[in-house]
Amino acid sequence: MTSVTTPDRIWQSDGHFGERVRALRARIPMNREQFAEAIEASTESVYRWEVQGAVPRSAATIERVAKVLGRPVAYLLYGEDDDA
């Protein structure tokens, strides 16, 4: 499990955050550059999440990713939906 510490929260991930982001982004469809612009992040950051297994450091970024992809934060971090 990957942990990310931010000033307001400690985020933990099951290690599949980037895989979920990539799969959901493809369904929209939105390329990496468009997605990065929509969530106010760099394309390099999105690449690190999707390819290298990194997790955003900022809670605000994770929340923007969830909003743009239309899924709850818990799904992105742990694979859990709200009704699970």
N, C-alpha and C positions, 0 to 999 in steps of 0.2 A: 504494500500500500504506500502511495506517495503522499507526503504531507506538504502543504504550502502554508506558511505563516504570513498573515497580513495583520495590519494594526487592529482590525475589528474581528477577525475570525481565524481559525485554523482550518484550512481546507485539506481534506484527505481524499484521495482518489484510488480507485481499484486498479489503476494503471491503463485503463482503456479510454480515457477522456478523448484523446486525439482520434482514435478509431471511430468513436461515436460522432465527433464533430465532422470528420471527413465524410462519413456515410450520410449524415443529415444534410450537410452542405450540398452534396451531390444531388439530393432529392429536390432541392429548391428550384432549379439548379442555379448555382452561383459559383463563379470561379474564385480562386484563393484571393485574388486582388480585390474583387468586389466584396467578398466577405470581410476581409481585413478593414476595408473602408467603412462598411456598415457597423462594425463593432469598435471602430476607432482604435485599431491595433495595426502593427506593421505586418506586411506579408511574411517577413522573416519569423515573427512570433507564431503566426498561424502554421507555418512550415514546421517549426520546432514542436508544436503540439501534435500535429498530424503525423509527422514522420519520425521525430526523435523521442516522442513520448513525454514531452514536457507538459506542465500544467501552468496556466496563467498564475502569476504571483498576486494579482489584485482580485479581490472579491467583486469589485465593480465590473471588471472585465469578464469574469465568469458569468455574472448576471446578465451582461449585454449579450454574450454568446448564447445563453439560454433563451433570451427574449427573441433574438433574430432567428434562431432555429426553431422556436415554438415548442420547446421542451423544458421541463423543470430542471433546475440545477442538480437535484438528486439523480436524475437520469444520466446527465453528462458525467458526473463524478463517480457514481456507483452502479449505474444501470437500472436504477429503481424509478418507477413512475409514482406519481402522487397516490394512485389508487392501489399500489402494491402493498 
